[in-house]
Amino acid sequence: MLLLSLLIACGGERALPEPPPIEPGEVASAAATTLCSAATQAGLACAAAGPVAKLGEHKLELSATVSSYITMAPSSFGRGEEAQQFPGEIQLGVELALAVDGAPLLTVEQAHSASDGDLAVARATVLDELVQRWTVTHGSAVLDAVVGDTAAPVLDSLGMKTQASAQGDLFAWAGYPVLRGRGFDPKTASKMGASVQSMLDSLGPYTQGLSPDGLHTVQVLARLGGGGSPGPCGILPPVSMNPDVTTTIVPLAGQVLVDGVVSGDICSLSEPVAWALPPGSNALEWDQLFVIGPGSQVAAVEEPTE
């Protein structure tokens, strides 16, 4: 009887209507709008219309595929004042593609979830947070590269100061790093400006031979620590002068993709990069996007006139 009473209590409330699924065009339009918001925050003129963001004379066009959309309705357990309330949740997975001036540049898979007692609120939140995260980690580098400003104003406006790095006749701009790992605070990524700069300045082995026409991407997918053999390109943590601290080799593995294709060996980045190191024996995953392209005179220092 007790179980039956609980089931009746759980089902006695009238459920709110479930919101409609998130459509691909909605994702693309939200991403374009968020791109322009980031550009405007950095002092750049940008206008969004549907899935297109216009930045000066350049057109950034988004397209999306919704790979997963899962809803879990709010629920309760128990009766009366002692009943426990559980918010609903929406899980969203998308594939977001970006073309610049008609040329495809990158395609990124993103997944996110949001909870609320009202699924309509959770729906709006999950879409907004997903495209904001994509803009910070990927769109920021694209915006800076399209403008060609070597001072990287968009990434700077997001709280990370870097300079575009010269790569022969081209320059490289960074997006915000994505760091994941047990015991690692994601907010630490905001302090990784020097580390990102060291990676920017070490991309030479991966950018040689790139066409000076249009934009290119370099993506670094690194895994540090986690135990096991250090492999061919283990790295050393910062050396401490404390005699009680023992310095050990941290395993480094991963891939470097140029325009989406695996290129070279991540070991070329093992020594010159100031890696963020995982705590203890935990593993740390580092996902970093760079956009390569021609610079402009936007950040050039003008000669004084007499």
N, C-alpha and C positions, 0 to 999 in steps of 0.2 A: 504493500500500500504506500509506503514511504516513497519508493521509486516512482510509482505512478503519480503521486502528488507533485514530485519534483518535475516530472515531464510535463504535467499540466501547467505548472508555474512557468516553465521555460517557454511554452508555446502559447501562453495566454496573451502576450503583448502583440499588438498589431505592428507588423514589420513595415518600415518605410519602403517605398518603391525603389527598385534597383536602378541606378543610373545607366544610361546607354553606354555601350562599349566605346573605347577611345579609337577613333579612326586614324588611318595613316596621314591624311591631309591635315588633321588637327595637330598631330605631332610636328609635321613639317612647318606649319604656320607658327606654332609656338616656338620652335627652334629659331626661325628667322626673326621673330619679334625679340627674343632674348638676345640673339646676336647683336641686334641694333641697340638694345639697351646697354650692353657691355661697351659697344663702340661709343655711344653717346656719353657714358660715364667717363670714358677716356678722352673726351673732348673732340670726338670725330663725328662728322655729319653722316647720318645713316637713316634710311627710310625702309620700312618693311611693308610689303603688300603680299598677303598670302604666304606662300612658301619661299618668297624671294626677298633678300635683303640687298639694298643698293647702297654701296659704300663708295661715294664719289662716282667715278665712271665705271666702277666694277659691279658685277652682278653675282651675288652668292645665292645659289639655288639649292634648296633642301628637298629631299624626298625620303619617305619613310616606309618601312614595313613593320607592322605589329606582329611580332613572333609569338607573344603570349599575353593573355589578359585574364587574370583570375580574380574573382571576387569572393570574399568570405563575409557573410552578413553578420551584423552585431548579434550578440547572444547574451543570455543571462542564465545563472545557475542558482537555484534556491528560491525562497519565497520571502515576500515582504521586505522589511528593511535590511535583512541579512543577505539578500540576494546579491551575488557578485555579477557585475556588469563587464562584459568583454566587448571592446570596440570592433567594428568591422575592419577589413583590410582589403586593399586592392594591390595586386602584383602586376607590374607592367614590364614587358620585354619588347624592345624595338631594335631595328637595324636602321641607322640614320646615315644617309649618304649626302655628301656635299660636293657640288660642282662650282667652280669659279670661272666666270666668263665662258660657260659652256663646256669646260674641260673637267671631267671627274677628278676629284682630288683624294677623297678619303671616304671610307665606309666604316662605321663603328657600331658594334653591338653594345647596347646599354640595358641594364635591368635595375628596377627600383621598386620599392613598395612604400605604402603609406597607410596609416591607421586612423580611424575616427569613428565616433558613434554614428555619424551620418556618412553613408557611402558617397554621397555627392561631394562632400568636402574632401574625402579621401581621394576621389577621382581627380579633382582639381589639383590637389596637393602633389599626387604622384607624378602627374604630367609636368607641373611647374618645376618640381625639384629635379626631375630627370633631365629636362632640357637645360636647366641652369648648370647642373654638374657637367653636362656635355660641353656647354659654352666655356666653362672655366678650364677644363682639361684639354679641350681640342679646339673649340672655336676661337679662343684667345690667341693662339699661335697663328691661326689662319688670318684673323683680322690684322694682326701686326705685320704679317708677311705681305698681305695685299696692299696695305698702306706703304710698306717699305721703310718704315721708320726704325732705324737701328736702336733707338732708345726703348723700343717695345712698350709703348704707352698703355696698351690694353692690359698686358700682364702686370705692369706697374700699378695700374688702378685697382687690381685685384689683390695687391699687397705683396707682390714679389718683384724685386728689382733685379733685372738682368739687362745685358746688352746683346744685341744680335752679334753673332760671331761670323767673321769673314771666312768663307770657304772658297778660296780662289776668286772667281768672278761672281760668286754667289754669297748669300748670307743665310744664317740659320736662326730661326726664332723658336722659342720654347713655349709650350703650354704648361699649365699647372701640373705638378707631378701627382700621380696617384700611388699612394703607399698603403699596403695592407699587410697585416701580420699580427699574430697573437701577442698581446702585451705591448703593442705599438699604438700610440695615440695618433689617429689620423690627423689631428690638428698640428702635429709636428711638421707636416708637409709645408706649412706656411713659413717655416724657418729654414727651408732647404734652398734658398736662393743661391748661396755660394756653391752648393753641390750641383744644382742645375747648370750654373754658369760653367763649372768645370767640365760637365758633360758636353755643353755647347761647344766649348773650345777644343774638344777632343773628337769631333765628328769627321775629321779629315779622311780617315780610311773608308768611310761609308759614302762620302759625297763626291769622290773623284769621278769624273766622266759624266756627271749629270748635265743635261741640256740646260743652257742658260735661258731658254724660252719656257715660260710658265712656271708653275710651282710644283714642288715635290714634297714627299713626306719621308721622315725617318722615325721609326718607332723602336724604342728600346724596351724590351721585356726582360727584366732581370729578376733573379731569385738569389737572395743572399742568406747564408747561414742554413740552419736546419739540420746540422750534423752530417755525418758521412764524409766521404773523401773530398778534399779541397778541389780535386780535378785539375785540369791544365791551367786554370787562371784564377786560383785562390787569391784573395786579397788580404792585406794586413790591416787591422784596426789601428787607430791612432796610438802611437807609442807613448806610454806613460813613464814618467821618471820615478814613479813609486816602485821601490824594489819588491814590494809584495804583490805586484800585478804581473801576471804572466801573459805575454803577447802570443796569440795563436792565429793561425791562418783561417780566414772565413771562406767557406765555399762560395763560389760565384758561378752561376749558370744562367742560360737564357738565350735570347735571339735578338738580332737587330734586323729589322725589315725596312727596306728602301722601296718606296712606292708599293708597299704590300707584299714584297717578295723578300724572302730570307737572303741576307747578303753578309758575307764576311763572318767573322768570329767575334763574339762579345768580349773575348779576352783583350782586344785592342783597347777596351775601356777600363780594364782592371786596375791599372796603376795610376793613370792621370786623373781619375774621377774621385771626388770626395764623397764616397758613398755614405748614405745613412745606414748604420749598422743595427741589426736586430738585437734585442736584449737577450742575454743568456744564450741558450741553444735553439731559440726559436728561429723560424724562417721569416724573411721579409720579402714581399713582392713589390717591385717598382715598375710601374708602367708610365713611360714618358714619351710624349709626342713632340717632334720638331717639324717645322715647315721650312723648306728651303726655297729661296727665290732671289731675284735681283733686288738690291737695295735701291733707295732713292736719295734725293738730297734733302728729305724732310728734316733729318737730324743733323745735317751738316752745319758746321760752324761757319758763319759768314765772315769774310775778310772785312776788316774795318775800312770804311771809306774816309778819304781825306777831304 
